[in-house]
Amino acid sequence: GDAGAKSASAFQKGFGEIVTGALRQVGALAVDALGKAAMATGAFLKDSIGLAGDFQAGMLEFQAVAGKDVDTKGLDAFHDLFIQIGKDLPVSTSEVQQAAIEMVKGGIDPAIVAAGGLRQNIQFAAAAMKGALAGAAEVSAKILGGWAEAGSTAAQQADFLTHSTDVLTKAANASSVDVHELSLGIFNAQGIAKAAGVSFDDLTTTMAELAPRF
């Protein structure tokens, strides 16, 4: 009887020590996890503040480049557009801003940028220019400068930009020359081609066929 009682008492004591030790370990893990969570949250907040600052700096740069063509209300609309495209396409909002800045720097009206030109320029850069936003903006600007119809609306020019860069990309993919080389040939010949009544599509196709022979 006494032996059994002592054995039970020892078991309870040992079990209690095991439970207490386990709780201490769980507590230590919980504190450690909370500490790591706090560190992660702090880093997240720091990164978020940094990104917000970069985005605001990008908006100011875009506003400076666009100048009087974009008023406060227009800037708010571009703010929302940049964020939306950043959600829709596999690019960061800072890259979206940079694409818009490069397009306006290249002489493309902000209204065309807003009407669909920005989204197309980013897709064109990804599909044909290895993601080079500045290069894509330069090509886009030269195409619009050389081929857009006088008096056409921003939406019409954005539609033409979409069509022309798609044609350029497909022609280059079917040829042994890249978009950069093909576009140089088009820009050199487009004045004569337009005067002769040759369309952008026909010139692009012809250049894609001729370029590999030189």
C-alpha positions in Angstrom: 0.0 0.0 0.0 2.7 2.5 1.1 4.9 1.4 -1.9 2.0 1.9 -4.2 1.2 5.4 -2.8 4.9 6.4 -3.1 5.0 5.2 -6.7 1.9 7.1 -7.6 3.2 10.2 -5.9 6.5 9.9 -7.8 4.6 9.5 -11.1 2.5 12.6 -10.4 5.6 14.6 -9.6 7.5 13.4 -12.6 4.5 14.0 -14.8 4.1 17.5 -13.4 7.8 18.3 -14.1 7.4 17.1 -17.7 4.3 19.2 -18.2 5.9 22.2 -16.6 9.0 21.8 -18.8 6.8 21.4 -21.9 4.8 24.5 -21.1 8.1 26.4 -20.6 9.3 25.3 -24.0 6.0 26.2 -25.6 6.2 29.6 -23.9 9.7 30.1 -25.2 8.7 29.1 -28.7 5.7 31.5 -28.5 7.8 34.4 -27.4 10.4 33.6 -30.1 7.6 33.4 -32.7 6.1 36.6 -31.6 9.6 38.3 -31.7 10.1 37.0 -35.3 6.6 38.1 -36.2 7.3 41.6 -34.8 10.6 41.7 -36.8 8.8 40.6 -40.0 6.0 43.1 -39.4 8.5 45.9 -38.8 10.4 44.9 -42.0 7.2 44.8 -43.9 6.1 48.2 -42.7 9.6 49.6 -43.5 9.5 48.2 -47.0 5.9 49.4 -47.5 6.8 52.9 -46.5 9.8 52.8 -48.8 7.7 51.6 -51.7 5.1 54.2 -51.0 7.8 56.9 -51.1 9.2 55.5 -54.3 5.7 55.5 -55.9 5.1 59.1 -54.8 8.5 60.1 -56.2 7.5 58.4 -59.5 4.3 60.4 -59.6 6.2 63.6 -59.1 8.6 62.7 -61.9 5.7 61.8 -64.2 4.0 65.1 -63.4 7.2 67.0 -64.1 7.6 65.3 -67.5 3.9 65.7 -68.5 3.8 69.3 -67.3 0.7 71.3 -68.1 -0.8 68.4 -70.1 -1.8 66.7 -66.9 -3.7 68.7 -64.2 -4.3 67.5 -60.6 -7.4 65.5 -61.5 -5.6 64.0 -64.4 -2.7 63.0 -62.1 -5.1 61.3 -59.8 -6.4 59.3 -62.7 -2.9 58.3 -63.7 -2.2 57.3 -60.1 -5.1 54.8 -60.3 -4.1 53.6 -63.7 -0.5 52.9 -62.7 -1.7 50.8 -59.7 -4.3 49.0 -61.8 -1.8 48.0 -64.5 0.6 46.9 -61.8 -2.1 44.6 -60.6 -3.1 43.3 -64.0 0.4 42.8 -65.5 3.5 41.0 -64.1 5.3 44.3 -63.6 5.8 46.6 -60.5 4.0 49.9 -60.2 7.4 51.6 -60.4 8.0 49.9 -63.8 4.6 51.1 -64.9 5.5 54.6 -63.9 8.8 54.4 -65.7 7.1 53.2 -68.9 4.7 56.2 -68.8 7.6 58.6 -68.2 9.6 57.2 -71.1 6.5 57.4 -73.4 5.9 61.1 -72.5 9.6 61.9 -72.8 9.5 60.4 -76.3 6.8 62.8 -77.3 3.6 60.7 -76.9 0.7 62.7 -75.6 -0.4 61.7 -72.1 -3.9 61.3 -73.4 -2.7 58.4 -75.6 -0.7 56.9 -72.7 -4.0 56.9 -70.7 -6.2 55.7 -73.5 -4.4 52.3 -73.7 -1.0 53.2 -75.0 0.7 52.6 -71.7 -0.6 49.1 -71.2 0.3 48.2 -74.8 3.8 49.6 -74.5 4.5 47.4 -71.5 3.1 44.4 -73.3 5.1 45.2 -76.4 8.3 45.6 -74.3 7.7 42.2 -72.7 6.8 40.4 -76.0 9.4 41.9 -78.3 12.0 44.0 -76.5 13.1 41.7 -73.6 11.3 44.0 -71.2 13.2 47.2 -72.3 10.6 49.8 -71.5 12.6 52.8 -72.7 13.3 51.0 -76.0 9.7 50.1 -76.5 8.6 53.7 -75.7 11.1 55.0 -78.3 9.7 52.6 -81.0 6.1 53.5 -80.1 6.8 57.2 -80.3 8.4 56.9 -83.7 5.6 54.8 -85.1 3.0 57.3 -83.9 5.1 60.2 -85.1 5.4 58.7 -88.5 2.1 57.0 -89.1 -0.7 58.4 -86.9 -3.3 60.2 -88.9 -3.5 64.0 -88.3 -6.6 64.9 -86.3 -7.1 61.4 -84.9 -8.2 61.1 -81.3 -6.1 59.8 -78.5 -8.2 56.5 -78.5 -7.6 56.1 -82.2 -3.9 56.6 -81.9 -3.8 54.2 -78.9 -5.6 51.6 -81.1 -3.2 52.2 -84.0 -0.2 51.8 -81.6 -1.7 48.5 -80.4 -2.2 47.3 -84.0 1.2 48.5 -85.3 3.3 47.1 -82.5 1.5 43.8 -82.7 2.2 43.7 -86.5 5.9 44.6 -85.8 6.3 41.9 -83.2 4.7 39.2 -85.4 6.8 40.3 -88.5 10.0 40.2 -86.4 9.1 36.7 -85.0 8.6 35.4 -88.5 11.9 36.9 -89.7 15.5 36.4 -88.6 15.8 40.1 -87.5 14.7 41.4 -84.1 12.3 44.2 -83.5 15.0 46.8 -83.0 16.6 46.1 -86.3 13.3 45.9 -88.1 12.1 49.1 -86.7 15.2 50.9 -87.8 14.6 49.8 -91.3 10.9 51.0 -91.1 11.9 54.4 -89.7 14.4 54.9 -92.5 11.8 54.1 -95.2 8.6 55.3 -93.8 8.7 58.8 -95.3 9.0 57.4 -98.8 6.5 54.6 -98.1 3.8 57.0 -96.9 4.4 59.3 -99.9 3.9 56.3 -102.1 0.7 55.3 -100.4 2.3 52.1 -98.8 0.6 51.1 -95.5 2.5 50.5 -92.3 1.5 46.8 -92.4 2.8 46.3 -96.0 6.0 48.2 -95.3 6.6 46.2 -92.1 6.0 42.9 -93.9 8.3 43.8 -96.8 11.1 45.0 -94.5 10.9 41.8 -92.5 11.3 39.8 -95.8 14.1 41.9 -97.2 16.1 42.6 -94.0 17.6 39.1 -93.7 19.1 39.4 -97.2 21.3 42.3 -96.2 
